[in-house]
Amino acid sequence: MAGDLIVISGVSGYIGFKTMYMALAQGYQVRAIVRKEEQISKLKNHPKVTNVANLSFVVVPDLVAKDAFAGVFDGAKAIVHLASPLAIETDDYDRDIVKPARDLLMGVLEAAVDVSTLRRVVVTSSAVSLIPMEWLGTPDTTTVFTEKDINSNPTRPFHSAMEAYWASKAFARLSTKKFIEEKKPHFDIVGLLPSVVLGPEDLATGTSTLLVGTRAMLIPVLQGAKLEMPLVGTPVHVDDVARAHVDAIKPSIPGNADYVLSSDGEEGIEWDSMTDIARKYFPDEVESGLLALGGSMPTRKWRLDVSTTEKAFGWKCAPFEKTMHDLIGQYVEFLKKGRN
């Protein structure tokens, strides 16, 4: 409930920062975890952040260190755990991606056991935990996946950072289920499984900081890039992902459950439709050549059933058209202002 103290990890990230300021706007007291003292000023003074009097920070330099969260959760009613290793190239995927993700999650859950005030832990998982990455290479376009699906035996060895990232999400989710079964904690756990998260980046200051991750794949298509590698056609607006993290704190959302976050129904979208969206909402920029268009990106169909999520949360994720309108709008603004 509003006024309760919640602890949020990953607040310097794409979803985490938005979750932080949305929680503050709803009246929660927020204790935000950062790894570096110098991150605090930028986050605290951002124009999106309101109710600053309800915001405090705690610095945890090494999130996987022994007893890293000792005292961090004291007095909290809920934890929203978003922090997790990214899919970065490394010479040891297990050491740098898979193990830290699982160890970090277990560190949070084990520390939470000692906090008597705690009622819920919200964990950011991913829709990629539903399937093995090898599924992408199959001809299957008809199977409908739900929150009940899980990649129960990720294949090793991993051949890329992204493959290890997919596995890390599955391993972490499996570990959560085992934790619930064995520890039977006094709090419940909600897992959120977003698909391809897109939309504006609040912390971006120009095109170079906007064009990272999946956004770095999509935006060049609006400037003529022709990509060969398909991407699953299951977008979700970052605003909705953050909103779900805040809503998931509420006791009205059933606990010890997973929820898939994705837009546009089971059919999903075609990535090439972003060209039509650009023409519809930014005709002057297309006419002037600011948006060159002419690019293409193949789509891999992946059917996701989000009916359980919509029933529990009481709302639907924004359509792809809205997501791309908002993302392209930020990109165009940066271009016009010469902010690289």
N, C-alpha and C positions, 0 to 999 in steps of 0.2 A: 504493500500500500504506500501511497505518497507519504513522505516523511520518514520512511524506513531507510536504514543505511544499507547500501549495496556496494559491493566491491567489484570493480571491472578491471580485467587484464586486457592487454592489447590495445590500449586507448590511443596509441600513436599510429595505429593502422587505419586502413580504408574503412572497414566496417566498425571497428572499435571506437574511433573518434566520434562517428555519427551516433553510435549507441550511447556514448557518454553524454553528449549534449541533449539527446532526446530524453534520457532519463532525468537529467537536471530540469528540463522543461516541464516534466511531469511531476516535479516536486520531490523526487528522491534525494536523499543525501548520498553523494557518490564519493567513494574512496577509490581513486584511480591508481593503478600500478604502472610505473614506468621503470625502465632500466637505467636511465641516466637523468641526473638532476637537471641538466640543461634542456631537457625536453619540456619541462614543466611550464616555463614562461610562454612558449609558443602555443601550447594547448590551452592554457588558462586564459590567455588574452585574445584568443580567436573570436572574431565577431559573432560566430554562431553560438558561442557559449553564454548561457544565461544562468541566473541564480548562482553566481560564483561563490557566494557565501556558503553554499551547500557542497562545495567541491574541495576535496583535500587529496593530497598525493602521498604515495609511499614509494620509495626507491628500492627496487630489488634488482641488483646488478646481474645476478646469475639465477635465472628462474628455475634451473634444474639442480641447483646446489642443495645439499642436505639442509633441511629445516629452512628453506628459502622463504616459506610463508608463515613462519612462526610469529604469531601475534598480528599478522596482516588482516585476518578475517574477524578479529575480535569484535563482538557486538553487532555483526552484520546479520541481516535477515536473508540475504541472497548474495550469491556470487555469479557473475557473468564472465565466463572464461573464454576469451577470444584469442588469446596469444597462442601462436603455434609456429614452428619452423616453416619457412617458405620452400618452394621447389627450386633450390639453388644447385648449380652444378658443383660437384665435389668428388674427391677420389674415394669416398666411403659413404655411400648413401645410408646404410644402416646407422652409422655413427652420427651423421650430421642431419638426417631428416627423420628416419623412422624412430630410432630410440629416443631422441629428445622430445618428440611429440607425445609419445606414450609416457615417458618419465615426467614430463611437465604436467600432463593431465593427472597422473597418479599422485604427484606431489600436491596438487590442489585438493583432490578428493580426500587424501589422507589427512591433510591439515584441517580440512573442513569437519572431519569427525570430532575434533576437539572443541568445536564451537557450538555451544548449546543453543544459542539464539538462532542458528541457521535453519531455514526451512526449505531452501531450494538452491540448486546449482544448475545454471544454464550453460551448456557446453556447445561451442561452435564446432560442428562436424562438417560434413560435405556430402552432397549427393553422389560424389564419386565413390563413397564407401558402399554404395548399393551394388556395384558391379566390379568385376575384375577388368583391368585395362584392356586385356586381350579381347574382351567382348566387342570393342570398337572395330576389330578386324573381321568380325563375323557379318553375315548378310542379314542378321536379325533386325527387322524394323517393326515388328508387330508386338513383341512382348511389352507389357505394361508393368513398370516397376513402381513399388510402393515403399513406404517407410519400413515395412516388414522385411524387405530384402537386405542382404548384407553379403559382402565379399568375405566369406568366412575363412578362406585359405589363400591369401595373397601369394603369388608365385615369386620365388627367389631363384637366381639372383636378379637384381634390378638393373636395367640397362640404360636408364635415364633418370634424371632428377624428378621428372613428372611421374614416372612409373613408381618411384619410391614415395612420392607425395600421396598418390592414390592409395598405396598400401598403408601409409602411416595413418590415414584417416580411418581405414578399415580396422587396423590393429587397435587404435585408440577407442573406437566404438566397441569392439569386442571386449577390451579391457574394462570399459564402463559397465557393460552388462555383467561381467564376471564380478566386478566390485559390488554391484547391487545385490547379486545373488549370495555372495559370500559374507559381505560385511553387514548387509541389511542396515544401512545408515539411518539416522533419525531424520534426515532430510531426503527429499526426492531429487531426481535429476531429469532435466529436459534436454534432449539433443536436437539441435537445429541443423538441417541438411540443405543448405542453399546450393543451387545449380551454378550457372555461369553469372557471377555477380558483376553488374555493369551500372553505369550512371556517373554523375559528376563526382569529382574527388575534392572534398572540402579543403584538404591540406595542400592541394596543387597550387603552385604559384605561376605556372606557365606550361607550355606544351611539353617540355622535357619531363616535368614531374607528373603531367597528366598521362603521357603515353608510356605507361608501364603495364606489365601483365597482359591480360586479355585486351585491354584498351589499345595497347601497342600493336595488336594484330588487326583490330577492327578499323581504327581511324585511317590508316593508310589506304584502305579500300576506297575510302571517300576521295582519295587523291590519286586513284588510278592503279593501285597495287592489285595484282592478280595472284591470289594465293592458291596453292595446290592442296595443302593439308586441310581436311574438313574439320569443322568444330561442331560439337553437339548443339542442336538448335533449341536449347533450354535456358533462356536468359532469365534473370531476375533483377529487379531494380534494387540498388544498394539501400535506398530509403526503406524499402519493405523488409529487407534483411535486418537492418538496425531496429526497425519498429517491432519486428517479431522478437528480437532479443529482449526488448523492454517489456513487451506484452507477456513474454514467457515467465517473467517474474511473478505474475499474478496467480493466485491460487485457483482462479477459474479455469486455467489451462491445466488439463490433466498431466500429472507428473509421471516419472519413470516411463517416458514415452519419447519417440522420435517424430520429427515433423519435417517433411520435405518442403522446401521453398522454391517455387518456380512459377513462371507466368505462361499465359497463352495456352493452357490446357494440354491434353495429351498430344495433340498434333504439333505443338511447339511452333517454331518459326523457321523461315528461310533467311539466312544472313544477308543474301543479296537484296532483300527488301529494304535494307537501310538506305539504299540509293533513292528509292521512292520517298522515304521519310525525309531525306535531305531536301529533295525537290519540293516536297509539300510545305515544309516549314521554313526553309531557307532559300527561297527562289532567287533572291537578289545575290546571295553569296555564290550560288551555282552559276548564275548568269555572268557574274563578274570574273569567275574562274577561281575565286577563293577556295571553293570546293570543286575540284576538277572532275570528280566522279570517274566513271569508266572502269572501276575496279570490280573484282569479284571474289567471292569466298564460298567454297562448297559447304554444304550442311550435312551433318550426320544425324539422322533422325533417332531420337531417344525419347521414348514415351514415358512420361512421369505422371503418376496419379497423385494429386495433391488434395484430394477430397477430405482426407482426415485433418489436414492442416486448416483448410477453409472452415470446416465444421467447428474445430476447437477454437480458432482465433476469431472467427466471425467476419472475416474480410478476405478479399482476393488480391493477389499481387497485381501491380500495375502492368498493363500490356507493354509489349516490346516497343510499340510506337512511342509511348510516353518515355520509356527508358532511353531510347536513342535520341529523342527530341532534347532531353535534358543534357545528355552527354555531348551531342553535337553543338548544342548551344554554348556550353562552356568552352569547347574547343574553338569555336568561331570567335568567341569573345577574346580569348587569348591571342588568336591570330590578328585580330583587328587592333589590339593594343600592343602588338609586337612583343608579347611576353613569351620568351622561349624557355 
